[in-house]
Amino acid sequence: MTGLLHAEALQELDDAIAWYEQRREGLGLELLAEVQSAISLAIAHPNRFPEVANGVRRCQTNRFPYGILYTCPGEQLFVVAVMHLHRDPDYWKHRIS
């Protein structure tokens, strides 16, 4: 199984990395490593994480308040959002069809 990010999810990740890098050099890269780790875990065990909407699951990062929202159409994991957990929980729903 492989992973693919929605364009808006990729932008969310880029914005979060930049925000954390402004706080402390290297912190944004630590976030990126956490997100990559969470995505790898979801790829390895796609049904392990709770479903938060019809067909959409959430895997959380360990050190940062982010959830990786994804679906598994076929043999590909599709990341719908890299969501800060204090954000409106439904903002991403327009991204799924």
N, C-alpha and C positions, 0 to 999 in steps of 0.2 A: 504494500500500500504506500502511496505517496501523498504529499500534502500540497495544497494550493491555498493561497490567501486571496480573499476578496480584495479588490483595490482599496476600498475604504478601510478594511482591517489593516492592510499594509500601511496606510497613511496614519492610522491610530498608533500603530507600533512605532513608526518613525517619529511621530510627535512626542510620544511618551519617552522614547530614548533621548531625544533632544532635551526634554524637560529635566530628566534625571541627570543628564550630563551637565546642565547648567548649575545643578545643585552641588554636584561633586564629580570631578573628572573620573571617568571609569564606571560610574554608577549606572549610566545608560547601557553600557556594554554588559553589566551584570544583569540588568533587566532583560536584555536581548537573550542572554544565555538561559535565563529562567523560562522565557517564553519558548525558546527552541526546545528546551527540556520537556516542557509541558506538551508541546505539539508532538514530540517524539513518543512520549508516553501514550498520548491519545492514538497515534498511528499504531503503536504496538498493541494497544488494548482499547479499541474504539467503543466497545459497549460497557466499559468499566465505570464511566462517569454518568452522573444523573442527567436525565432528560429535563430540560427547562422549558421546552416548547416542542411542538409536534416534530419529532425527528432531529431536534437540535440539542446537543449535549454541551456540558460545561466542565472543563478541566481547569483548576485554579493553579496559579503559580504559588510557590512556597513562601518567598520573601517579600513579594510585592502584591498589592491589592488588585490583581488582574485575573480575569477569567478568559479562557480561550473558548469561544463558542464555535461549534463545528457541526457539520453534517457529514455523512458518509455515503454519498451517492456512488454506487458501484465500488470500484477498488481504489477510490481516491478520497482522502479526508479533505474537506473544504472548510477552511476557517472563515466564518462569517464575520466575526468581530474579535478584537483584542480589547476587551471591555474593562475599564476601571470599575471596580465593584461598588463605588459610591456614586455612580452615574445612574441616570434613569434606566431601569432594567429592560425597557422595551424599545429603546431608541434604534436598535439594529434590525427590527423585524421587517422593515421594508426591503431588506437585502435578500430575503429568501423568497422563492417562488413556488 
